[in-house]
Amino acid sequence: MQDIIIIGAGLMGAAATRHLATEFPDLAITVIGTAEPTDHKNHDGVFASHYDQGRITRVLDRSLIWGHMAKAAIDRYATIEAQSGITFHHRVGCLRVHDTETTVQEIHDVAQHYETTFDVLDTPSAHEKFLYFHFAGDVTAFDETGASGYVNPRQLVQAQLTAAQKHGATLIREQVTGFTVDSDVVMVTTTENRYQARKILLTAGGFTNSLLDKKLDLKMIAHNILLAELPESEIARLGAMPSLITSCDNPAIPSLYMLPPIQYPDGKTYIKLGGSFYGAGVGEPYISTRDELTTWFQSDGNAEVGALLKEQLHTLMPDLEVLSYHLKPCVLTMTVHGNPYIGKLHDHVYVTTGGNGAAAKSSDEIGRMGALFCATDTWQSALTQSDFAPQWQVD
């Protein structure tokens, strides 16, 4: 009998497991989740979206809520690295470039509230400092330094799980197929075994609804990531390139995010980028069923979106030399209110899910909020609980 079983060993689940293990040492804590598949094309089990080497980390945001979660998580990165012995945080800075007064004011408000370190640049100043970027029109650039940059999500998950196990948590690499609640016991079934717990915390990302009879109001987006392979000469030329979030002068791509050159497991170095196509009617549709999720993760992405990303990459970096391009599928799990769902679904059943395409950097704080709510049944955050309330689908 476990006190709490966490279902899903991705970014939120791993974070929740570490917080439960370190802050509640007398509880029996188990996390159940599959490892990254070695053959994505033929894997018919569940997937996660953290199978990657770079996710942007920064405090500056349009939302005070997301700014809070990011800062709280970033402030604990060093602790997680020390507990695990795994380095995942890279301080290369983050550049945000925007062309609308509303967005600029929202980011100014967050910057002042959380007192992060940044400079504000106009278009000529941004071009002078970042010679490899070309921004169209009049823009305002927020050059955030300090702890901003990127995290390696694979290594962050591994660091969280390693630290959790050092503090007594158990990791089971199996796929959960369902659960039932009988009196005060939750029976969790996997493809291999059955496990008992007093409570469970669902952190299964886009696959959360596949475990629920009554479905949460989640929209999963078939997202695309473009990897551009760089030669050694470009890696040297770009030097300490920051992470980038920018508005785009392209109606098909309202905004774009880009990671600096990062070495991947194949030994090659890539710039990674993706766009906010959802709502624009271009190539990134909603998907809902488990079969649709699996089929998407097994695919090579959407070639139309890949072409748009490639075009925008060379618009932003017109002198960039690229050896090859690779399109990868990803899934964004979106909630109704734009914040993660954190709450109690039924007796003994809790949930923490819905990253809204922005959760990797903040996952330690999101996992902490979900873990503490599950363990204590009380809300322990300066943020308002109603901003995270799970919403059900309407029949």
N, C-alpha and C positions, 0 to 999 in steps of 0.2 A: 504494500500500500504506500503510494507516494502522497505527499501533501499537495504538490502541484506538479502537473505535467504540462510543459509548454509544447504545443504542436506547431512545428516549423522552426528550423534552425538557420534562418536567414538573418538579415541585419537586425530586425526588431526582436526576433525570438532569441538570438544569441545575446543581445543586450539585456533583455528581460531575465534571461537565465543567470547572467553574471550578477545583476543587482539582487535577485532573489538569493543566490548562493552566498553573497558577501554580506547582505544586510539582514538575512534571516538564517543564521547558521544552524539553528535547531530544526529547520524544516527539511524534509526529504524532497529534493528537486530533481526532476528529470526533464530533459529536452529530447524530443523525437523529431528527426528530420533526415532526409536523404542527403548524401554528399553530391557534389557536382558530377553529372554524368560524364564519362570519358568519350562517349559517342553521341553527340546531340542529335544527329540525324536519325538514329535508330532507337533512341530512348523514348519509351512510351509511358514513363512515370511522370511525376511532378517535376517542375523546373523552378528556378528562382531567377531574379534579375540582377543579382550581385555577382554574376560570373564575369568579372571585368577587372581592370587594373586601375581605373581612375574615376572618381566622382568628385565634383567640385565641393569644396567646403568654404564657407564664408558666413559672416553675420549679416551683412547688408542685404535687405530684403524689402519687398513692398508691404509685408505683413509683420506687425509687431509680434504676433504669435509665433511665426516661423523664425523671426529673429531671436526670440527668447529661447526656443528649443535648440537652435543652432549654437548659440553662445554657451548654453548649459552643457551641451555635448562636447563642444570644442574644448571647454575648460577641463574636461576629464580625459582627453586623449592621452596626455602624458601618464596619467595614472594607469590607464588600460595597457599602455605600452610597457610600463614598469612591472605590472602584475603578470603580464604574459611573456615578456621578453621578445615581443614581435613589433617591429616598426611598420606603421601603416600611414603616418601623417607626414605630408610634404608641404613645407611653407614656401610656396612659390608666388603667393599673392593671387588676388582675383580682381579682374577689371570688369566693371559693369558699365555699359555704354547705352544711353537712352536718348530718345529724341522727342519726348513728350513731357510737358510741364507737370502733369499729374504724377507720372511715374517718378520723376526726379524728386518731387516734393515728398512722396511716400518714402523713398529711400533716405532722404535727408532726415525725416522724422525718426526712422528706425536707427539711423546712425547716431543722432543726438541722444536717443533714449538709452542705447547700450554702450555709448562712448567707445566705439571701435576705432581703430587707427586707419585713416584713409586721407587721400588728397582728392580734390575735385579739379578736373582738367577740362578745358574747352577743346574744340576740334584740333586747332593747330598744336596745342600742347600735347594732346594725345598722340598725334602723328609724329611729333618730335621725339617723344619718349619711346614709342613703340613703332619703330620704323617699318616693321614687317606687316602691320595692320593698315588697312585703308577703310575709313569710315565715311559714308556718304552723308552730305548735308551737315547741318549744325547739330552737334550732339553734346551731351554732358557725360563725362566719364568719371566714375568713382573708382579710384585706384586704391583698393583695400589691401593693406599689408598685414603685419603681425602674424597671426596664426592661420590666415586664409591661404588657400591653395587647393590641394586635393588630398583625398584619402584613397588608399587602395582597398576597395570593398571586400575582395577576397581575404586580404590579410586582416582587415578589421573584424570580419566574422570569426576568423581563426583565433585572433587575439581574445575576443570576448569569450569564445568557447574554452580556450585554454585557461584563462583566468577563472572562469566558472568551475571548471573541473578541479583546479587547484584548491578551490574553496568547497569541494565536496559534491558538486552537481554531477549527475550522470548524463552522458550523451549516448543516445541510441540511434544508429544509422539505419532506420527503417522508414517505410512509407505508411503513414496513417491513412486508413480507408474509411474510418467512421468512429463514432462514439455513441454511447447510450448513458442516460442518467437513471439510476435506480436507487431511490431513497437518498442516502448521503454519499453514494459512491458513483463515480464516473468510470465507466469501462471504455478504454480506448483500444481499438482494434487496428492492427497493422497488417501488412501482407504476410508477416511471419508469426506474430504473437498477439497476446492481449495483456493490457496493463491496467491497474486500478489506481485511482487518485481521488482525493477529496475535492479537488478543483482542477480545472484545465484552463489554460490561456491559449486562445487561437491566434497564431501569428503567421498564418499561411499565405499572406499576400493575395495574389490573384486567384489562388486556389481555395480561399476561405469558404466561398459559397458552396463548393463541391462537398463540404462536410456538414452543411446546414440544410435542414428541411425547409425552414422559413428563411428566405434569402435576404441578405443585407443589400441596401441600395448602393452597389458598387458598379462602376463602369471601368472595364479593362480596355485599354487602348493598345493596339498593335503598333508599337513604337519601333523606330529604326535607328540604328547607330552606324555611322560611317567611320571606318578606320582608314587613314591615309598613311601608307608606309613611307618613311623618309630615308634619304641617303645620309651618310655621315656628314657630308658638307652642310646640309640643312640643319641637322641637329646642332652642329657647332654654331651656325649662323644665328639660330633662334635663341641660343643661350638660355637665360633664365626667363623664358616666356611664362606669363601668368595664365591661370585659367581665365576664361572669357565668357561673359553673358552679354549679348548685344541685341538691340533692335535691328531689324533688317528692312532695307528699302526694297521689299519684295512682297507683294500681296499674298503669295503662296506660303511664305515663311515669316510670320509675324516677329519671331525672335529665334535666336540661335545660341547654343552653348558649345563651348569648345575646351578641350583639355590640352595642355602642353605636350610636347613629345614625351612619351612614356614607353619603356621597354615592356613587351608582353612575353608570356611564357614561351613563345616560339623563337625568342631571341631577337626579334625585329622591333623597331621603334616606330610608333604610330602617333599621329594626332587623331584624337577622337572627337566627333561632333554629332550633334543631333538638333532637331528643330521642334518648335511647338506647332505642329500641323493640326492638332485636334481643334475642331471648330472651323477649320479653314477648308474642309472638304477635299483634302488632298491625301490620298493614299494611306492614312492611318486610321482605320475604322475601329469601332467598338467591337469587342468580342466578348462572349459571355459563357459559353459552356466549357467544360473541362476538355472535351475533344478539340474544340476550337483553339484553346490555349496550347494544347500539346502540338497540334498541327502547326501553329504559328512559330513556336519555339524550335520546331524541327526544320523550319523553312530557311531560305536565304534572304528573307526580307522582301521589301517592295522596291523593284527596280526604278519605278517612277520617282519615289521619294529619294532613292540613292542618287539619281541624276540631279535632282534639285539641291541636295546637300553638297554634291561635288561642285556644282555651279556656284553656290554661295561661298564655299570654302575659297575658291579662287577669286571671287569678288572681294572677299575680306583680305586675302593674302595673294595678291596678283603675281608675285614673284616666286611663289612656292613651287619647288620641284618635288614631285611625288613619284615613287617607284611603282606603287600598285594601290588599288582601292578594294576594300572588303566591307560588305554590308552585313550587319548582324541584327537579328531580331531581339526585341526587348518588350516588356509589358509594363505599362503604367497603370496602377490601380488607383482610381479616382473616387473620392467621396462626394456627397452632396454639398457639404459646407466647405470643402477645400482643406480641412484639417484631418488628421488621422482619426479613425473611429477607435475610441478607448472607452470601454464600459462593460457592463454586465448584461449578458444576453438572456440567461436563464439562471435558475439556482445552480451554483457550482460551475457555471460556464461563463468565461470572460473573453474579451476580444481586444486585440491591438492590431490594426491593419489599416491599409489605405495610405500609401506614401505620397500620392498625388505628384509623382515625378520629382520630388524634392527631398526625400526623407533620408538618404544615405548619410549625409553630413550630420543630421539631427537624430539618427537612429538610437544613440545611447540614451538620450533624454526621453524619446518616445517610448523606448523599451522600459525605462525606469518608471515612467508614469503608469504604464500598463501593469508592470510587475507589482508596484506598491498598491495599486487599486485592487488587484487580484488577491494579494496576500492579506490585506487589512480591511478591505471593503470600504475604505475611506479615500477621498481624493486628497493627494498630497502634492500640490503644485501651486505656484503663484498664478497660474492660468486658470480660466474658468471652466469647470467641468462641462457645462452645457455646450461649449465650443467644440467638444469632442464626442458628443453623444452619438452612438450608432443609430443609423436610420434604416428602416426596413423598406423593402420594395413594396409598392402598392399594387395589389392585384387589379 
